[in-house]
Amino acid sequence: MIDKINEEYLCVLRYIDNSKDLALDYFPIHFHFQKELEELELLRQSINNESEKILYFFETNKEINKLNGFYKYCRKLDGTFQEFTVDIDRTKEKIKAKEIEFQKELQSNEETYKIKEEYQEYLVKLINDIIVWIKAFDIKIAYRKCYDDPNILTFSHRISGWSNPAYQLSENFIVDVKTNFGYGNSSYFFVKLKYKNIEITPLSDWINYEIAKFSEIIRYTKSFANRTYKGTYNGKRVFKPSISNIQWKEALDYTLEACNCSKESEMVFIEKYLIQECEIMVSGLENFLNNEEFQFYGENNKYYNVDKKGHYLIEFRAEKISGALDFISKIIEYKSIASIYQFIERIESMNKEIQPVIKKEIIAINESIKNLKIEIEPVNLELEKYNKQNTEFITKINDIRISVSSSDNKGLNFSDRELLVKQIFSEKNPDYLDFEKEYNIIKENHRRLIEQLNNFTIVKNNIINYEEKIKDYFENK
């Protein structure tokens, strides 16, 4: 059933028999156009450049005009440009215009295979779109029924755009279901818990993810977006969000479990959702301070290993440990329901410990930058010399190209002329191949040194900012 969420069923949280107890349930999506869907499926399998079959479908299924309207329906929750408007009459006009264009292209081109293939793809896509329009209509009706049912608290959806409904599940427990579907890498799926009006923050995410931002972590208690590997930038793995309909069950299960826990035992709830999060973050920071090899969540919540050395290790430690100071304001919010000051003291102690290390590192990295600049100077001079020689070679090959073009070789096509140009150039400049190898080595060496210099400069600026952050914290405390 989980793989049919938002296809055949909505996943819902409902009150049990008008009580205050909640349960996870499934609400069926009624198919208003079952016969039409079956026709479209047959049409999709049999159509062969026959637009009249789609027009006939519209003419013989007048009820399909009920689909007219605007839909914020996401084919993919993490896709882009998901909203659409359905206008059946306008669609029929487009089909007729496309058919006229198709026939004209057939008459004016000898090779028709590509034209027919593209037109067939257009018709199949159109049929697929009509099927999506029907699904969007059906699920929209299901939403309305859930809204009208007083026993249904919240339900799954695939609506594009920002949504942030808040639900009071018990006297002390509020949940925000935050979604922003249909916006590509900016899409998100969050659940934010509030207990006794205190927002619960997933402090462990600061430790579990190599790249994490305070401004993002404080927006949710748990994120229900998977992560897909995107690439490596500045030595760090970068991931993009991956959201699917099945994650609605995970989100509502999590919400239900947290709510029940808060009602059954305040002590257990505080231990699990507050104290453990504080302990995981602070213990993780202590691990960062004393080790060089770490594990972080990556694709599909599987760990990957990172081994940091030298300036990059100190930068990483400084980023995580100084960044934890931002979370102290969130931890202090817990003071009315939990004993939390030991965690603040441990965070402050680590910052005091790393501050002199950072100051020494600034001196060390300045020395590294100075040495790199000295190393780059002779490489720059050598590269200038080779750049000049390369310009001379380019001039020679261009002269040959002009000569070949103006001689009796006009009957040759472009590729053959270029082969002739390269052959003449090689005969007149037998030393070019050795030069090219040396030139590429020098360019790569220069690129590597410049990249390292730029990276060290970025690291230095970051470390300076982290030291300033620590300094400001203790001065303003």
N, C-alpha and C positions, 0 to 999 in steps of 0.2 A: 504493500500500500504506500510505503514511503516514496517510491519512485513515481507515484501517480499524483503527488501533491501539486496543486495548481494546474493539473491536467484533468483529473476526474474527481478530485476531492479538494476541499480546503481543510487545512489543519487548523483546529480551533482549540481555544481554552474556554470551557463552559462550566457554569455552575451546575452542581449535581442536585436535581430535584428542588430547585428554587432555594437551596441552602447556600451557605457561604463557602462551602467546600468546592474546590476546583478539580477538573479532570481534563486530560487531553482527549480530544475526540476528532472525528472526521465528518465534514459536512459535504454531501454529494453535490456535484455540479450537474445541473440538468442540461441535457443536450436537446436544444430546441430545433435543431436542423439535422437530425440523424440521417434522414433520407437523402438530404442534399449532400451531406458529407460522403455518403456511400457513392453517390453519383460522381462527385468530384474525384474521389479516389480512382474510380474506373476511368474517368476522363484523363487523369494524370498518367495512367499507365498506357492509354491507347492513342492519345492525341498525336497527330503527325502533321504539324504546320497547318492545322485546321482551326482558325480562329472562329469560324462560324459555329463550331460546337460549343464554345464558351458563350457566345451570344445566344445560342439556342437554350443553353442552361439558364441564363438570366430570364429569357422570355417564358420559359415553362415553370419557373420557380419564383413567382411574384412575391412570396413571403420573404425572399432574400433581401427585399428593399428595406426591411426592418433593421438591417445592419447599418444603414446610413447614420453617420455620427462621428464624433471625435473619441479616440481611445488612447489612454495612457497605459498601454499594454506592452510589457517587455517580453520579446521573444527570448532574449537572454538577459538575466538580471544584471550582469556586468557588461552588457553590450552598450552601444551608443546609438543615438538617433532612433529611439524605439517608438515614439509617439506617431500616430497616423490618423488620417481622416478617411472615412469610407463614403464615397459618393458613387452609387451604382450607375446612374445615368452618365456621369462624367467618365466612368471606367469604360462603358460601352462605346462612347465617342472615341476614346483613346485606342480601343481595340480596332475600330474601323479605320482610323487614321493610320495605325501601324500596318494594317493589311494592305492599304493602298501604297504605302512606302515600300513594303516588302515586294509587291508585284512589280513596281517600277525598277527596283534594284535587280530583280530576276531578269527583266527584259534588257537592262543596260550592261549586264556583266556576263561574260562567257563562263567564268568559274562560279558556279552557284552553290557549291557544297557548303562553303563557309557562311554564306547568306542564309541558307536553310537551317544550318546548325544554330546560328545566333537567334533566328526567329523561333525555333523550337524551344530554345532555352528561355526566351521571353515568355512564351505561352505557359510553359511548365512553372516558371516563377509566378506568373499571374495566378495560376490555380493554387499554388502554395499560399499566396497572399490571401486568397479568398477563404481558404481553410483557417488561416490565422484570424481573419476578421470574424469568422463564426466562433472560434474559441474565445476571442476577446469579448464578444457579445454575451456568450454563455456565462463566463466567469464574472462579468459585470453584474448580471442578474443575481448570481450567487452572493456577491458582496452585499447587495441591497437586502437580501433575505437575512444575512448574518447581522447587518446593522439593525434590522427590525426585531431580531430575536433578543429579548432582554436577558436570556440565560447565557448568551455567547459574549464573552468578555473581549476577546480579540481573535483574529483569524489571519491566516497566511494570505499573501497577495503577490502580484507581480506588476504593481503599479509603478510607473516611472516617476522620478522626482523625489523631492524631500518629504519625509513624513516623520512625525515625532509624537505620536499619541502616548499619553501617560495614563496608567491604570492603578487605582487604589485596590490592591488585592486583599489587604487586611488593615487593621487599625494602624499598624506601624510600617507597613510594607507597600511601597510604590514601585512600579516598573515602567520604564520608558522603552518602547520598541522603536528604535531609530533606523530608518531605512533611507537610502538614496540610490535607487536602482536606475539602471539605464544611462549611466554617466561614465562608462569605461573605467579607467584607473581611479576615478574619483568616486566610484560606487562604494557603498559600505552597507553593512548590516550589523547593527549594534543592539545590545540590551544593556540598559543602565538601571541598576538597582539602587533604591533609596530605603534605608532602614532608620526609622525614627527621624526622618527628614535629613539624614546624613548620606551623602552619595558614596557608594562603595567603588573604590578605584582599584584596578588590577595592577598593583605595584610590581608584581612578578614579571609583567611584560617588559619592564625596564631592564630586566636581567635576561629574560628568555630570548630577546631579539637583539641581534647585533646593531641594527639601525632602529632606533625607537625615539619618539618625540614626546616630551611632556604634554604639549598642547593637544596631541592626539589621544594619548592614554587616558587623560582625565575626561574624555568625552564618553567613555563607555565603562561597563563592568566586564563585559565579555564581547569580543568580536566574533562573528560567525562567517567571516570570509576566509576561505582557504587562500594559500599563497602559491603563485606559480612563478618559477624562476624567470627573470627577465634579462639578467646580465650582471657583469661585475664592473663597478665603477669606483675608482680610487681605492681599489683593493678590497672593496666590500661587496658582498652579494646583494643584489636588489631584486625584489619580488613585486609582482602586481597582484591585486585582489582577484579572487575567483569565487563567484557566488552562484549557487544553484538552488533550485526549489527544495531539495531534500534538507537543506540546512534550516528550514522552518521548523521541522520537528525537533532538531537539536536545540534551537533557540527556545521553543515553547517548553520542551522538557526541562531545560536549564531553569527557566523562569518558575515553573511549577515546583521543582525540587527546592529552589531557594526559598520560595514562599512558604512551603510546608515546613522546611527546616526552621524558619524564623518563628513560626507559630508553635512548633513542637518544643523547641528548646532555644532560648535566647543565647545560652552559654555555648551550645554547639554551633549556632549560626555565627556568633562573633568569632569563635575560634577558627572556623573554616574560611569565612569570607573577609575577615579583617586581620586577625593575628597571624594566620599562616601566610597571608600575602605580605605582611610586614617582614616576617621572618625570612621568607624566600628572597625578598629583595635585599635585605641587609646581609644575609649570609652570602648571597651572590656577589655583592660588592666586596666582601672580605675575600672571596675567592679571586676576584679580579685583581685585588691589591697584591696578592701573594703568588699568583701563578701566571704562566704565559700561554697555556693552551686552554681553550674554552669550547663549549658546545652551545649552539644556538638553534632555535627552531627555524626550519627552512620550508621547502616544498612539502605540502600535505602533512605539516607538523612533524616531519622527520628531522632529527638532529643532523647538523653538519659541524665539522670540527674546524677551528681556526687557531692558528699558531702565530702569535704576534711577537715581533722583536723590535729592539732598538727604539728609535723615536716614535714609531707607530704604536708600540706597546704603551709608552708613557702617555701619548695622546689619548689612547683608548681608556686607560685607567682614569685619567683626569676628566675625560668627558663623562664617564659613567658616575664617578664618585662625586664630582662637583654638581652634576645634573641631579643627583639624588636630593640635593638641598631644596630643589623646587617642590619635591613631594612632601617636605616637612609640614607645609601648610595644610596638605590633605590629611596627613597622619594626625595632626593636632585636632582635627575635627572629630576624631574617634575618642577623644579623652573622656567624653561624658558617658561612654558605654564600655570602655576598655582601658587597660593599663598599657600605655604606649610610649612612655618617656624613655625607656631603655633603648628603643629603636632610634629615637632622635639622638640620644647620646652616642650611640655607635656610629651613626652617620657623621655626626660632627667630629668624632674622634678620628675617623678615617680621613676626613678632609684636612684636619690639622696635621695628620701624618704625611699626606701626599703633597701638601703645599710647598715645603722646602725642596722636595724632589722635583716638582714642576719648575721651581726657580732655577735649579741646577740644569734642568733639561733645556731651558731657554738659552742658557749660556752654551750648552753643548751643541744645540742645533744651529745656533749662529755660527759656531766654528765649522760645522759641517757645510753650511751654505757658503762660507768664505772659501773653504777648500774646493768646493765644487766649482765656484766661479774661477778659481785659479786653474783648475783642470780644464775648464771649458775654453779658456783663452786661446791656447795653441790649436785646439780643434776648430775654433772659429776661423783662425787664419788659414788653416789647411783647407777648410770647407770653401772659403772664399776663392782660393787658388783653383780648386777643382770646379767650382761653379763657373769661373771664367773659362776654363778649358772646355767645359760642357757647352757653354754658349758658342764657343768657336766651332765645336762639332755640329751643333744645331744649324749654324750658318752654312756650313759645308753641305749638310744633307739637304737643306732648303735650296741651295744653288743647284745641286744635282737634280732636285725635283723640278725646278723651273726649266732646266736644260732638257730633261726627259719629256716634259709636257710640250715644249716648243719644237721638238724634233720630229722624226718620222714615226713616233710611237703612239700617235693619236688613236690608232685602231685598237689599242689595248684598253681593257676596262680598268677601273680604278685599282682593284686588288693586284692585277698583273703589273701595272705601272709601279706600284709601291714595292713589289718584290724586286723589280729591276732597279729601282732607286737604292734599295738596301744592298743589292749585290754590288753595284758600282761603288757605293760608299765603303763597303767592307774591303773591296780590292784596293781602294785608294788610302784607306785608314786601317791597316791591319792591327794597329795598337789599340783600337777602340775597345775591343772586348775586355782586355786587361784593365783599361782605364775605367770601364763601366763597373767592373767588379769592385775595384778599389773605391770608386765614388760611392757606390751603394753602402759599403762598409762604413765609410766616413759619415755618410748621412745618417745611418742607423745609430752610430755611436753618438753623434751630435744630438739626435732626437732623444735618445735614452738619457743623456746627461741633462738636457733641458727639462725633460719630463720629471726627472728626479729633483732638479732644482725647484721647479714649480710645486711639486708635492711637498718638499721640505718647507717651502715658504708658507703653504697652506697650513701644514702641521704646526709651524711656529706661531702663526696668527691664532690658530685654534687654542693652542696651549696658553698663550698670553691671555686670551679671553677667559679660559677656565680658571686661571690664577686670579684674575680680577674678580671673577664671580665669588670665589672662596673668600677673598679679601673683603669684598663688599658685605658678604653675609655676616661675618664676625664683627665688622665695624658697626653694622646697623642692628645687631642683635640686642 
